[in-house]
């Protein structure tokens, strides 16, 4: 199982693996592997040290994505200064990974998804505990309902190009996607090692989440 392999690689650091898994899910099909590469390129201890500052979280993710080299507006200059400070302070390698925009609708642009990922980790300082402690679907949805990209993105989908005002929150379909692909597999894996009675609870959670919409699921439905 890929999740267990990742836990072995990262010495059973469930919080780090959760971060990598969230990054993968936020990247969707187009940027999943690139987002996970970005997450894995950052020592998770750095995330914990800066997560109380949302601008630094965004700056770190945007900087590693290679977007801050040529600032187009004042906000980008702020992110660039923050990124340079963090990079020097924590001795982060000068690594640039470039997420893709091709074939994506604007709400799924990597700029928006990384900003939302940053907000998730800023807003929930004890995110792992909340995920593991959630006993029903409603408690899991409560974690994701308030998540939105920062104020800059209310009027942008990409850097330097102004669009009409539209707060960038998580849709219900997107919440279902990250719950199915990240939250529940990690909860199951964690409880498998820490609680023998967790299986029924996890199955109940799966029953209360709408199935993912993709070609594999559709083929199973066609087969009856």
Number of C-alpha atoms within 10 A of each C-alpha: 6 7 16 14 11 18 17 12 11 14 11 14 13 18 18 23 25 21 21 24 25 22 27 23 24 25 23 19 10 17 23 19 17 18 28 20 15 23 22 17 16 18 12 16 10 14 19 16 10 16 20 15 14 18 20 23 28 24 26 27 23 26 24 23 22 15 20 21 12 10 15 12 11 10 14 20 16 15 23 22 16 18 24 15 15 19 16 11 9 11 9 17 11 10 12 14 17 16 22 15 15 8 9 14 9 13 15 20 21 26 24 23 24 22 25 23 23 27 23 21 22 23 19 16 13 12 17 17 11 15 18 16 12 16 14 14 16 12 13 20 16 12 17 23 13 12 22 22 22 18 13 17 21 18 16 20 22 16 16 14 10 13 12 9 12 13 15 23 19 18 13 12 13 17 18 19 20 20 23 19 16 22 19 19 15 21 21 19 17 16 15 13 9 10 10 9 10 16 15 11 14 18 12 13 19 17 11 11 16 12 13 16 10 8 9 10 12 12 10 9 9 8 7 6
